[in-house]
Amino acid sequence: MGRENGVEHEPLEFADFYRRNRDSCLHAVYAVVADRHLAEDLVAESFARALLHWGTVSGHPAPAGWVVRTALNTRISWWRKRRREVPLTEYRDGPGNAADEPGTGAEVMDAVRQLPRRQREVLALRIFLDLDTRQTAAILGISANTVAVHLFRAVAQLRERFSDHAVRVPR
């Protein structure tokens, strides 16, 4: 175990965790905040905090969920500090910036951004991080039933939006 500045951590274990989870955490945060640069900053900050508290974070039932929740909480803290200086609307990417996201279509990311915040958070944790309902509920501080309701509503809205794009199979 290494020791730097009074902080103990396992650098190789953390480095492996970072490599395996950075992209999925970034996708999850990006889906919620709808700004690629802000998402990158938030995820970087959260991984730095995870490193400082690696003994605790590594024992968390969903360490990647901890990183995403920390990123979203950090966003709220940053917004509160700057709300009088920068309007929240400046944190949004313009249409088409989602095309930079590997593995996700711009249309899908635009549709996800239009969902209510809690639905975006549930989708981010359940889909991008592949957490189960119980883990998602614990991270968001809501019941498992509430997670299920938000996920159902989000998927229904997305399904409705993209139902015209579905491939029709002749009978």
MODELLER restraints for C-alpha pairs under 7 A, 6 or more apart:
rsr = mdl.restraints
at = mdl.atoms
rsr.add(forms.Gaussian(group=physical.xy_distance, feature=features.Distance(at['CA:1:A'], at['CA:8:A']), mean=6.80, stdev=0.5))
rsr.add(forms.Gaussian(group=physical.xy_distance, feature=features.Distance(at['CA:1:A'], at['CA:9:A']), mean=6.07, stdev=0.5))
rsr.add(forms.Gaussian(group=physical.xy_distance, feature=features.Distance(at['CA:1:A'], at['CA:10:A']), mean=5.22, stdev=0.5))
rsr.add(forms.Gaussian(group=physical.xy_distance, feature=features.Distance(at['CA:2:A'], at['CA:8:A']), mean=5.81, stdev=0.5))
rsr.add(forms.Gaussian(group=physical.xy_distance, feature=features.Distance(at['CA:2:A'], at['CA:9:A']), mean=5.68, stdev=0.5))
rsr.add(forms.Gaussian(group=physical.xy_distance, feature=features.Distance(at['CA:2:A'], at['CA:10:A']), mean=6.00, stdev=0.5))
rsr.add(forms.Gaussian(group=physical.xy_distance, feature=features.Distance(at['CA:2:A'], at['CA:11:A']), mean=7.00, stdev=0.5))
rsr.add(forms.Gaussian(group=physical.xy_distance, feature=features.Distance(at['CA:3:A'], at['CA:9:A']), mean=6.57, stdev=0.5))
rsr.add(forms.Gaussian(group=physical.xy_distance, feature=features.Distance(at['CA:7:A'], at['CA:52:A']), mean=6.51, stdev=0.5))
rsr.add(forms.Gaussian(group=physical.xy_distance, feature=features.Distance(at['CA:9:A'], at['CA:54:A']), mean=5.85, stdev=0.5))
rsr.add(forms.Gaussian(group=physical.xy_distance, feature=features.Distance(at['CA:9:A'], at['CA:55:A']), mean=6.51, stdev=0.5))
rsr.add(forms.Gaussian(group=physical.xy_distance, feature=features.Distance(at['CA:14:A'], at['CA:51:A']), mean=6.83, stdev=0.5))
rsr.add(forms.Gaussian(group=physical.xy_distance, feature=features.Distance(at['CA:21:A'], at['CA:64:A']), mean=6.42, stdev=0.5))
rsr.add(forms.Gaussian(group=physical.xy_distance, feature=features.Distance(at['CA:24:A'], at['CA:128:A']), mean=5.55, stdev=0.5))
rsr.add(forms.Gaussian(group=physical.xy_distance, feature=features.Distance(at['CA:24:A'], at['CA:129:A']), mean=5.81, stdev=0.5))
rsr.add(forms.Gaussian(group=physical.xy_distance, feature=features.Distance(at['CA:25:A'], at['CA:43:A']), mean=6.97, stdev=0.5))
rsr.add(forms.Gaussian(group=physical.xy_distance, feature=features.Distance(at['CA:25:A'], at['CA:64:A']), mean=6.59, stdev=0.5))
rsr.add(forms.Gaussian(group=physical.xy_distance, feature=features.Distance(at['CA:25:A'], at['CA:68:A']), mean=5.92, stdev=0.5))
rsr.add(forms.Gaussian(group=physical.xy_distance, feature=features.Distance(at['CA:25:A'], at['CA:129:A']), mean=6.76, stdev=0.5))
rsr.add(forms.Gaussian(group=physical.xy_distance, feature=features.Distance(at['CA:26:A'], at['CA:39:A']), mean=6.31, stdev=0.5))
rsr.add(forms.Gaussian(group=physical.xy_distance, feature=features.Distance(at['CA:26:A'], at['CA:40:A']), mean=6.48, stdev=0.5))
rsr.add(forms.Gaussian(group=physical.xy_distance, feature=features.Distance(at['CA:26:A'], at['CA:43:A']), mean=6.17, stdev=0.5))
rsr.add(forms.Gaussian(group=physical.xy_distance, feature=features.Distance(at['CA:27:A'], at['CA:128:A']), mean=6.36, stdev=0.5))
rsr.add(forms.Gaussian(group=physical.xy_distance, feature=features.Distance(at['CA:28:A'], at['CA:124:A']), mean=4.28, stdev=0.5))
rsr.add(forms.Gaussian(group=physical.xy_distance, feature=features.Distance(at['CA:28:A'], at['CA:125:A']), mean=6.42, stdev=0.5))
rsr.add(forms.Gaussian(group=physical.xy_distance, feature=features.Distance(at['CA:28:A'], at['CA:128:A']), mean=5.39, stdev=0.5))
rsr.add(forms.Gaussian(group=physical.xy_distance, feature=features.Distance(at['CA:28:A'], at['CA:129:A']), mean=6.94, stdev=0.5))
rsr.add(forms.Gaussian(group=physical.xy_distance, feature=features.Distance(at['CA:29:A'], at['CA:39:A']), mean=5.62, stdev=0.5))
rsr.add(forms.Gaussian(group=physical.xy_distance, feature=features.Distance(at['CA:29:A'], at['CA:68:A']), mean=6.27, stdev=0.5))
rsr.add(forms.Gaussian(group=physical.xy_distance, feature=features.Distance(at['CA:29:A'], at['CA:124:A']), mean=6.99, stdev=0.5))
rsr.add(forms.Gaussian(group=physical.xy_distance, feature=features.Distance(at['CA:30:A'], at['CA:36:A']), mean=5.86, stdev=0.5))
rsr.add(forms.Gaussian(group=physical.xy_distance, feature=features.Distance(at['CA:30:A'], at['CA:39:A']), mean=5.10, stdev=0.5))
rsr.add(forms.Gaussian(group=physical.xy_distance, feature=features.Distance(at['CA:31:A'], at['CA:109:A']), mean=6.64, stdev=0.5))
rsr.add(forms.Gaussian(group=physical.xy_distance, feature=features.Distance(at['CA:31:A'], at['CA:112:A']), mean=6.56, stdev=0.5))
rsr.add(forms.Gaussian(group=physical.xy_distance, feature=features.Distance(at['CA:31:A'], at['CA:113:A']), mean=6.33, stdev=0.5))
rsr.add(forms.Gaussian(group=physical.xy_distance, feature=features.Distance(at['CA:31:A'], at['CA:120:A']), mean=6.53, stdev=0.5))
rsr.add(forms.Gaussian(group=physical.xy_distance, feature=features.Distance(at['CA:31:A'], at['CA:124:A']), mean=6.30, stdev=0.5))
rsr.add(forms.Gaussian(group=physical.xy_distance, feature=features.Distance(at['CA:32:A'], at['CA:113:A']), mean=6.67, stdev=0.5))
rsr.add(forms.Gaussian(group=physical.xy_distance, feature=features.Distance(at['CA:32:A'], at['CA:117:A']), mean=6.74, stdev=0.5))
rsr.add(forms.Gaussian(group=physical.xy_distance, feature=features.Distance(at['CA:32:A'], at['CA:120:A']), mean=5.27, stdev=0.5))
rsr.add(forms.Gaussian(group=physical.xy_distance, feature=features.Distance(at['CA:32:A'], at['CA:121:A']), mean=5.88, stdev=0.5))
rsr.add(forms.Gaussian(group=physical.xy_distance, feature=features.Distance(at['CA:32:A'], at['CA:124:A']), mean=6.98, stdev=0.5))
rsr.add(forms.Gaussian(group=physical.xy_distance, feature=features.Distance(at['CA:33:A'], at['CA:39:A']), mean=6.64, stdev=0.5))
rsr.add(forms.Gaussian(group=physical.xy_distance, feature=features.Distance(at['CA:34:A'], at['CA:92:A']), mean=5.61, stdev=0.5))
rsr.add(forms.Gaussian(group=physical.xy_distance, feature=features.Distance(at['CA:34:A'], at['CA:93:A']), mean=6.21, stdev=0.5))
rsr.add(forms.Gaussian(group=physical.xy_distance, feature=features.Distance(at['CA:34:A'], at['CA:113:A']), mean=5.99, stdev=0.5))
rsr.add(forms.Gaussian(group=physical.xy_distance, feature=features.Distance(at['CA:35:A'], at['CA:91:A']), mean=6.00, stdev=0.5))
rsr.add(forms.Gaussian(group=physical.xy_distance, feature=features.Distance(at['CA:35:A'], at['CA:92:A']), mean=5.18, stdev=0.5))
rsr.add(forms.Gaussian(group=physical.xy_distance, feature=features.Distance(at['CA:35:A'], at['CA:93:A']), mean=4.95, stdev=0.5))
rsr.add(forms.Gaussian(group=physical.xy_distance, feature=features.Distance(at['CA:42:A'], at['CA:71:A']), mean=4.90, stdev=0.5))
rsr.add(forms.Gaussian(group=physical.xy_distance, feature=features.Distance(at['CA:42:A'], at['CA:74:A']), mean=6.79, stdev=0.5))
rsr.add(forms.Gaussian(group=physical.xy_distance, feature=features.Distance(at['CA:42:A'], at['CA:75:A']), mean=6.80, stdev=0.5))
rsr.add(forms.Gaussian(group=physical.xy_distance, feature=features.Distance(at['CA:43:A'], at['CA:71:A']), mean=5.68, stdev=0.5))
rsr.add(forms.Gaussian(group=physical.xy_distance, feature=features.Distance(at['CA:46:A'], at['CA:67:A']), mean=5.39, stdev=0.5))
rsr.add(forms.Gaussian(group=physical.xy_distance, feature=features.Distance(at['CA:46:A'], at['CA:70:A']), mean=5.75, stdev=0.5))
rsr.add(forms.Gaussian(group=physical.xy_distance, feature=features.Distance(at['CA:46:A'], at['CA:71:A']), mean=5.33, stdev=0.5))
rsr.add(forms.Gaussian(group=physical.xy_distance, feature=features.Distance(at['CA:47:A'], at['CA:67:A']), mean=6.36, stdev=0.5))
rsr.add(forms.Gaussian(group=physical.xy_distance, feature=features.Distance(at['CA:50:A'], at['CA:57:A']), mean=6.13, stdev=0.5))
rsr.add(forms.Gaussian(group=physical.xy_distance, feature=features.Distance(at['CA:50:A'], at['CA:67:A']), mean=6.83, stdev=0.5))
rsr.add(forms.Gaussian(group=physical.xy_distance, feature=features.Distance(at['CA:57:A'], at['CA:63:A']), mean=5.67, stdev=0.5))
rsr.add(forms.Gaussian(group=physical.xy_distance, feature=features.Distance(at['CA:62:A'], at['CA:135:A']), mean=6.83, stdev=0.5))
rsr.add(forms.Gaussian(group=physical.xy_distance, feature=features.Distance(at['CA:65:A'], at['CA:125:A']), mean=6.77, stdev=0.5))
rsr.add(forms.Gaussian(group=physical.xy_distance, feature=features.Distance(at['CA:65:A'], at['CA:139:A']), mean=6.62, stdev=0.5))
rsr.add(forms.Gaussian(group=physical.xy_distance, feature=features.Distance(at['CA:66:A'], at['CA:139:A']), mean=6.94, stdev=0.5))
rsr.add(forms.Gaussian(group=physical.xy_distance, feature=features.Distance(at['CA:69:A'], at['CA:139:A']), mean=6.53, stdev=0.5))
rsr.add(forms.Gaussian(group=physical.xy_distance, feature=features.Distance(at['CA:96:A'], at['CA:106:A']), mean=6.08, stdev=0.5))
rsr.add(forms.Gaussian(group=physical.xy_distance, feature=features.Distance(at['CA:98:A'], at['CA:106:A']), mean=4.66, stdev=0.5))
rsr.add(forms.Gaussian(group=physical.xy_distance, feature=features.Distance(at['CA:98:A'], at['CA:109:A']), mean=6.09, stdev=0.5))
rsr.add(forms.Gaussian(group=physical.xy_distance, feature=features.Distance(at['CA:99:A'], at['CA:105:A']), mean=6.17, stdev=0.5))
rsr.add(forms.Gaussian(group=physical.xy_distance, feature=features.Distance(at['CA:99:A'], at['CA:106:A']), mean=4.73, stdev=0.5))
rsr.add(forms.Gaussian(group=physical.xy_distance, feature=features.Distance(at['CA:111:A'], at['CA:158:A']), mean=6.84, stdev=0.5))
rsr.add(forms.Gaussian(group=physical.xy_distance, feature=features.Distance(at['CA:112:A'], at['CA:120:A']), mean=6.43, stdev=0.5))
rsr.add(forms.Gaussian(group=physical.xy_distance, feature=features.Distance(at['CA:115:A'], at['CA:154:A']), mean=6.83, stdev=0.5))
rsr.add(forms.Gaussian(group=physical.xy_distance, feature=features.Distance(at['CA:119:A'], at['CA:150:A']), mean=5.15, stdev=0.5))
rsr.add(forms.Gaussian(group=physical.xy_distance, feature=features.Distance(at['CA:119:A'], at['CA:151:A']), mean=6.33, stdev=0.5))
rsr.add(forms.Gaussian(group=physical.xy_distance, feature=features.Distance(at['CA:119:A'], at['CA:154:A']), mean=5.72, stdev=0.5))
rsr.add(forms.Gaussian(group=physical.xy_distance, feature=features.Distance(at['CA:122:A'], at['CA:136:A']), mean=6.87, stdev=0.5))
rsr.add(forms.Gaussian(group=physical.xy_distance, feature=features.Distance(at['CA:122:A'], at['CA:147:A']), mean=6.46, stdev=0.5))
rsr.add(forms.Gaussian(group=physical.xy_distance, feature=features.Distance(at['CA:122:A'], at['CA:150:A']), mean=6.75, stdev=0.5))
rsr.add(forms.Gaussian(group=physical.xy_distance, feature=features.Distance(at['CA:122:A'], at['CA:151:A']), mean=6.23, stdev=0.5))
rsr.add(forms.Gaussian(group=physical.xy_distance, feature=features.Distance(at['CA:123:A'], at['CA:151:A']), mean=6.39, stdev=0.5))
rsr.add(forms.Gaussian(group=physical.xy_distance, feature=features.Distance(at['CA:125:A'], at['CA:131:A']), mean=5.87, stdev=0.5))
rsr.add(forms.Gaussian(group=physical.xy_distance, feature=features.Distance(at['CA:125:A'], at['CA:136:A']), mean=6.16, stdev=0.5))
rsr.add(forms.Gaussian(group=physical.xy_distance, feature=features.Distance(at['CA:126:A'], at['CA:132:A']), mean=6.29, stdev=0.5))
rsr.add(forms.Gaussian(group=physical.xy_distance, feature=features.Distance(at['CA:126:A'], at['CA:136:A']), mean=6.77, stdev=0.5))
rsr.add(forms.Gaussian(group=physical.xy_distance, feature=features.Distance(at['CA:133:A'], at['CA:144:A']), mean=5.75, stdev=0.5))
rsr.add(forms.Gaussian(group=physical.xy_distance, feature=features.Distance(at['CA:133:A'], at['CA:147:A']), mean=6.46, stdev=0.5))
rsr.add(forms.Gaussian(group=physical.xy_distance, feature=features.Distance(at['CA:134:A'], at['CA:144:A']), mean=5.62, stdev=0.5))
rsr.add(forms.Gaussian(group=physical.xy_distance, feature=features.Distance(at['CA:137:A'], at['CA:143:A']), mean=5.37, stdev=0.5))
rsr.add(forms.Gaussian(group=physical.xy_distance, feature=features.Distance(at['CA:137:A'], at['CA:144:A']), mean=5.17, stdev=0.5))
rsr.add(forms.Gaussian(group=physical.xy_distance, feature=features.Distance(at['CA:137:A'], at['CA:147:A']), mean=6.06, stdev=0.5))
